[in-house]
Amino acid sequence: MTGRWRSLPIVQALRTILVGFALAATVNLAGCRGLEPPYPPGKPPAVDDLMAATAPSLRSIQIPRAKVRQGGGPAANLMIAAQAPQRFTGTIQISGNELVTLAVNEDEYGLRWLGGREEGESLAPGYYSGPPSRCAVETLLGVDLEPEAFVELVLGGAPLIDGPHEILDRKWDRKAGRERLTIRNNLYQQELAFAWLDGHWQFAGATLWSSGVWLWTISHEELHHVGDEVLPAKTQIRRPRPSGRGELVVTVSYQKQIPNPSFGGELSPDPPVEVVGDDEEQPPANAGDTWEDDWDDDEGDEPAKPAPAEQPEVEAPPSIPPQFRGNPTGLTDRGDLCAGRR
């Protein structure tokens, strides 16, 4: 009897250990399974809903403070401003010294190049300018995108390949907690990643291939609220090294983001729009004039000549704020960096 009672604590201890192993196994199994999709089994989101999430929710953004780091190298200061559909400017500095500034608008790009960042970079310091080009965009952060696609990316949208698109695959990535949609056109194949946040799908990254060759991957990480908008706290850009060995990784960490600022006194991201219904009559251009102004004093009682027909107003082209114009001051004019590369 004595031996039996002495063995009870041992039995209880063994049972406790076994229960602990069982719980640990359950946790590990759940970890292996990953994150469950935010929709019932067999009911994935509609492709149209995912594609709608690729459109940027912002019209403009200002990022006055950010850090950019290539690989394990030192971090540099980055400032970005962008305005739809294709205006943006970006400056990279180290210790207060400007390395590169790129300004792009609908008419031209202007590149101030004061120092190289790439391996074996031989670009001469100076000012480069020409028509808007994807090769100019690549000089800033190393991603090969058209100006419009780069602006859409900065504003929170997806740099989509041109349509029409063929849908290749759609699946839930349990490990990353992302819905992935793969599309292609006659030139490229692209995988789009979406996060489920606050009851809607949010664009979270993209990967591009051409003829089976990987070109780049962009990932938005640590999605968070800035006012009423959802923006990434960090963006990572990966692409093959020019040497073909390994990959280059550029990480941008945003320290301050200002959604929908106005650039220039006369531009507003959400200008008021006066809507006139079909059954309402537009006031004439000379509504403030009096009838007496239509008569000629020398003609006595002669009726007034009919007023000339109203000419349609010609809409003046929007002025480009100075933030999105190049500045060649103090630099040698080097011509068009992208000539022959468009």
Secondary structure, DSSP 8 states (H G I E B T S, - for coil): -HHHHHHHHHHHHHHHHHHHHHHHHHHHHHHHH----SS-TT----HHHHHHTTS-S-SEEEEEEEEEEETTS--EEEEEEEETTTEEEEEEEETTEEEEEEEE-SS-EEEEE-S--STT----SEEEEES--HHHHHHHHS----HHHHHHHHTT------SS-EEEEEEEETTTTEEEEEEE-SS-EEEEEEEEETTEEEEEEEEEEETTEEEEEEEEEEEEEETTEEEEEEEEEEEE-TTSSSEEEEEEEEEEEEES---STT--SS-------TTS----TTTT--GGGGS-GGGTT--------------------GGGS---TTS-EEE-TTTT--
